[in-house]
């Protein structure tokens, strides 16, 4: 499984790839083109992954493209639940175990149950990189300016790849 977290020396490479995905998707950080979000959503970009997940888990979608650039799901298996966000900017995701403590999962060795191991295996098989907290809180060298929402500015990976309106310091 390809992951990006503090224990992974390949973070610089992943951050470079993320930056390339940002530029490729938004076209221009000073005057970004957000039209790719709707286009990728309508194209069913992750349908194979979603279908495979539905074969083993209950999925509840709660995507809101007005405030995000990702698909958002609650994944359930018996009493277990995870929050799963798939970026429309590139093949990146966050997976958070729900419970008393919310735990961000970014590697197969984090699996506590067979269901969690299967979930991580499916994500990995579909070539999705799970991002760890260090990468999610990283900043890019330019700021993404959203003029449609009161000149909202962000240079934080989490906000650009996933949710525009959540403070990255409040993550997990």
Secondary structure, 3 states (H helix, E strand, C coil): CCEECCCCCCHHHHHHHHHHHHHHHHCCCCCCCCHHHHHHHHHCCCHHHHHHHHHHCEEEECCCCCCECEEEEEEEECCEEEEEEEECCCCEEEEEECCCCCEEECCHHHCCCHHHHHHHHHHHHCCCEEECHHHHCCEEEEEEEEHHHCCEEEEEHHHHHCECCCCHHHCC
